Amino acid sequence: MSGLPGKPVRPDAAVTVRDMLPADIPAVHELEVRLFPADAWPLHMFVDELAQPETRRYLIAEAPDGIVGYAGLMCVEPIADVQTIAVVPEYEGRGIGSALLRELINEGRRRGAADVLLEVRADNPRAQQLYRRFGFEQIHVRRKYYRDGVDALIMRLQLEDVLALHEDVIHPADGQQDAVQQGPAHQDAAQRHDPRRSGETTPTKADQQ
C-alpha cells in the first residue's frame, strides 16, 4: 500500500451526484462521444449496463446547465471494477472526479468487495495522481490496450487498508482541487474499461492467466 492519499474534496456546491437513470442515457452518450471519440461506447451499452443493477451502479454529476460528469462500477465479489469516469473539461478542477470516484469506492465497500480495480492510460499522469491520492497502486501493465496503441496501467485499491488507514476517503474534508484533466486532449482522462475489446469480467482475472 502506498502512503496516505490526500483528502479528496467535495464537488462544486452547484453540482450534485446522483444515480444515473435511463432518461439520462441520451445526454450521457452525447458526452461519451465528445470525450472519448476514438473509444466511445455505443448507446445500447449504457442501456445494458443500467439493466444490471445487481452488479452495476452508474452515477452522474449534474450542474444547473445539465450533466457534466458520469461514472460506473461493476462489482462481482470480491472485485469491484471501475468501468468509466468522465468529467467535461469546462468543469474540471472542481472536485467532481474525486466525488464520483469516492462514491464508487464506497459502493464497492457496500457490495462486499475486497479490491477496487481500474485501468488508466500510461500517458495520463494527472489521472494517475488522483488515483494514488485515493490509495490506488499500479499492479500490472496491459500493453497497447487503447486503440491508439497506448498502454493501460492496471491499478488496485485494497479496501481493507482503506478502512484501517484512510478514513478521509470515507469522510473527506475540503481543501484540494481535483487533479484530473478531462476531454479530447486527454481521452480516457480518468479511466476506461471497454468490455467490448477485452471480454473480461475484471482485469485481474486476465492478468493472472
C-alpha positions in Angstrom: 0.0 0.0 0.0 1.3 3.5 -0.9 1.4 6.4 1.5 -1.5 8.3 2.8 -3.6 9.8 -0.1 -4.6 13.4 0.0 -8.0 14.4 1.2 -10.4 14.5 -1.7 -12.7 17.4 -2.0 -16.5 17.7 -2.2 -17.7 18.8 -5.6 -18.7 22.3 -6.5 -21.7 23.3 -4.5 -23.7 23.8 -7.7 -23.0 20.1 -8.7 -24.9 17.2 -7.3 -24.0 13.5 -7.7 -26.9 11.0 -8.2 -27.7 7.7 -9.7 -27.9 7.6 -13.5 -31.4 6.9 -14.8 -32.5 5.5 -18.2 -33.7 9.0 -19.1 -30.1 10.3 -18.7 -28.6 7.9 -21.2 -29.0 10.1 -24.4 -27.2 13.0 -22.7 -24.6 10.8 -21.2 -23.9 9.2 -24.6 -23.6 12.6 -26.2 -20.9 13.4 -23.7 -19.3 10.0 -24.2 -18.9 10.7 -27.9 -17.5 14.1 -27.2 -15.0 13.0 -24.5 -13.9 9.6 -26.0 -14.2 10.0 -29.8 -12.0 7.0 -30.5 -13.4 4.7 -27.9 -17.0 5.8 -27.3 -19.4 3.2 -26.0 -22.5 2.8 -28.2 -25.7 4.0 -26.6 -27.0 0.5 -26.1 -24.1 -0.4 -23.9 -25.2 2.2 -21.3 -28.7 0.7 -21.6 -27.3 -2.8 -21.0 -25.2 -1.6 -18.0 -28.1 0.1 -16.3 -30.2 -3.0 -16.7 -27.9 -5.0 -14.4 -28.3 -3.3 -11.0 -27.3 -6.5 -9.2 -23.7 -6.0 -10.3 -23.6 -2.4 -11.6 -24.0 1.1 -10.3 -23.8 4.2 -12.5 -23.7 7.8 -11.4 -24.0 11.3 -12.9 -22.7 14.7 -11.8 -25.4 17.3 -12.6 -25.0 21.1 -12.7 -27.8 23.6 -13.3 -27.0 23.5 -17.0 -27.1 19.7 -17.3 -24.9 16.6 -16.9 -21.2 17.4 -16.5 -19.8 14.0 -15.5 -20.6 10.3 -15.1 -19.1 7.2 -13.7 -19.8 3.5 -13.4 -18.8 0.4 -11.3 -19.2 -3.3 -11.8 -18.9 -5.5 -8.7 -18.6 -9.2 -8.7 -17.3 -10.3 -5.4 -14.6 -10.0 -4.3 -13.6 -7.5 -7.1 -15.1 -4.1 -7.9 -14.1 -2.7 -11.3 -14.4 1.0 -12.2 -15.8 0.9 -15.7 -15.6 4.6 -16.6 -15.2 8.1 -15.1 -15.6 11.2 -17.2 -15.9 15.0 -16.5 -16.4 17.7 -19.1 -13.4 20.0 -19.4 -15.5 23.1 -18.5 -16.0 21.6 -15.0 -12.5 20.1 -14.3 -10.7 21.2 -11.2 -13.9 21.4 -9.1 -13.6 18.1 -7.3 -16.2 16.3 -9.5 -13.9 13.4 -10.5 -13.0 12.9 -6.8 -16.6 12.9 -5.7 -17.6 10.3 -8.4 -14.6 8.1 -7.6 -15.2 8.3 -3.8 -18.8 7.2 -4.3 -17.7 4.2 -6.5 -15.3 3.2 -3.8 -18.0 3.4 -1.2 -20.3 1.4 -3.4 -17.6 -1.3 -3.7 -17.4 -1.4 0.1 -21.2 -1.7 0.4 -21.2 -4.6 -2.1 -18.5 -6.5 -0.1 -15.6 -6.0 -2.5 -12.1 -6.6 -1.2 -10.4 -4.7 -4.0 -11.3 -2.0 -6.5 -9.5 -2.2 -9.9 -9.3 0.3 -12.7 -7.4 1.0 -15.9 -5.7 4.3 -16.8 -3.7 5.4 -19.7 0.0 5.3 -19.3 0.3 8.8 -20.8 -2.0 10.4 -18.3 0.0 11.2 -15.1 -2.7 13.6 -13.8 -5.3 10.9 -13.6 -2.8 8.5 -12.1 -2.0 11.1 -9.4 -5.7 11.3 -8.5 -5.9 7.5 -8.1 -2.8 7.4 -6.0 -4.2 10.1 -3.8 -7.1 7.7 -3.0 -4.6 4.9 -2.3 -4.5 3.0 -5.6 -1.3 1.5 -6.7 -0.1 0.0 -10.0 -0.1 -3.8 -10.2 0.2 -4.5 -13.9 0.6 -3.0 -17.4 -1.6 -4.0 -20.3 0.5 -3.3 -23.4 -1.1 -1.3 -26.3 -4.6 -1.7 -24.7 -6.0 1.5 -26.1 -6.9 1.8 -29.8 -4.1 4.4 -30.4 -1.5 2.0 -29.0 -1.1 3.5 -25.6 -0.5 1.1 -22.7 -3.1 0.7 -19.9 -1.9 0.7 -16.3 -3.9 -1.6 -14.0 -4.3 -0.1 -10.6 -5.7 -1.6 -7.4 -7.2 -0.2 -4.2 -7.3 -2.7 -1.3 -10.4 -1.7 0.7 -9.4 -3.3 4.0 -6.4 -0.9 4.0 -8.7 2.0 3.2 -10.9 1.2 6.2 -8.0 0.8 8.5 -5.8 3.7 7.4 -7.6 6.2 5.2 -10.8 7.4 6.8 -10.5 10.6 4.8 -11.6 8.6 1.7 -14.9 7.7 3.5 -15.2 11.0 5.4 -13.5 13.6 3.1 -12.5 17.1 4.0 -12.5 20.1 1.8 -9.3 21.7 0.6 -7.8 20.3 -2.6 -8.6 20.6 -6.3 -9.4 17.6 -8.4 -6.3 16.7 -10.4 -7.9 15.0 -13.4 -7.9 16.7 -16.8 -10.8 15.6 -19.0 -11.8 15.9 -22.6 -10.4 15.2 -26.1 -6.9 16.3 -25.2 -6.8 13.6 -22.6 -9.1 10.8 -23.9 -9.7 8.3 -21.1 -8.6 11.1 -18.8 -9.8 9.3 -15.8 -10.4 5.7 -16.7 -11.8 3.5 -19.5 -12.6 -0.2 -19.2 -14.0 -1.4 -22.5 -15.6 -4.9 -22.2 -16.2 -5.0 -26.0 -12.4 -5.3 -26.5 -11.3 -7.3 -23.5 -14.3 -9.7 -23.0 -13.2 -9.9 -19.4 -15.1 -9.7 -16.1 -12.2 -7.9 -14.4 -8.6 -7.0 -15.3 -7.3 -9.2 -12.5 -8.6 -12.5 -13.9 -7.0 -11.9 -17.3 -3.7 -10.7 -15.8 -3.3 -13.8 -13.7 -3.6 -16.1 -16.6 
